[in-house]
Amino acid sequence: MKTHEVYANLPRRTFVSLLLATLVTFIVVVSPVSSQTGPAGDEEQLRARVAEALSKGDSATANKLLSDMLMKKAAAPGGPVSGSVFFEEIRACGFYPQETRLECVIDIKQNGGYAGPIEAFGSTEHVYFCVDWNNNGTFEPTESVGQGSVVMHDGAAKTNYAVYRDINIPGGFRTITSAPGVATTTTKAPILNAQATLSWVMPPTGCNFSPIWGNVFRFRIRLDPIR
């Protein structure tokens, strides 16, 4: 091959220098990817400080630490941004139309970092729900439908928790049965975008909230008729 012929004519020192340069370039490109497997040092230390304060019942200190971090985390343009999912993450959400209930499953990934064991105060995982009623692709402040929460403790790694919220459906989305006692079997209800925001300790303040720990999960729902 021509490549072999070119390298064969190079002095040995030059060939070794080229080989080392290639290896160094490869390492520089790959290292940032492999370093993203766990939380950053500062983030892990802050989590430990918040969890310690909560385990002692000192919610004021915990909220102060989280508020300071939220102020430093500027919201990115274009909508909410997920935070760290090293400790917890929403992996699936769904909608139960007969009960008009939104529900998500939280995946708990670590054994520590939740403010102590069962007998301690623990910490809260908040899930904030929004529905894009006008289907314009943007979650507006008026499209918030409430939140659910669950108290978490250490020792829960590799477990899942379901959090739900029963919502009120605005009028006009479902078909109406014209004859008494006859079930509605058709619907013109649209398929809508829904969003769930998971946030550890800090309750989300709106549809555009960006959590420190937790993620923003979007899914589709359909308002089937009540039978």
HELIX and SHEET records of a PDB file:
HELIX    1   1 LYS A    2  ALA A    8  1                                   7    
HELIX    2   2 ARG A   12  SER A   34  1                                  23    
HELIX    3   3 SER A   35  THR A   37  5                                   3    
HELIX    4   4 GLY A   41  SER A   55  1                                  15    
HELIX    5   5 SER A   59  LYS A   72  1                                  14    
HELIX    6   6 PRO A   97  GLU A   99  5                                   3    
HELIX    7   7 PRO A  141  GLU A  143  5                                   3    
SHEET    1   A 3 GLU A  88  TYR A  96  0                                        
SHEET    2   A 3 ARG A 101  ILE A 108 -1                                        
SHEET    3   A 3 THR A 159  ASP A 166 -1                                        
SHEET    1   B 4 SER A 144  MET A 152  0                                        
SHEET    2   B 4 SER A 123  VAL A 131 -1                                        
SHEET    3   B 4 ILE A 191  TRP A 200 -1                                        
SHEET    4   B 4 VAL A 216  ARG A 222 -1                                        
END                                                                             
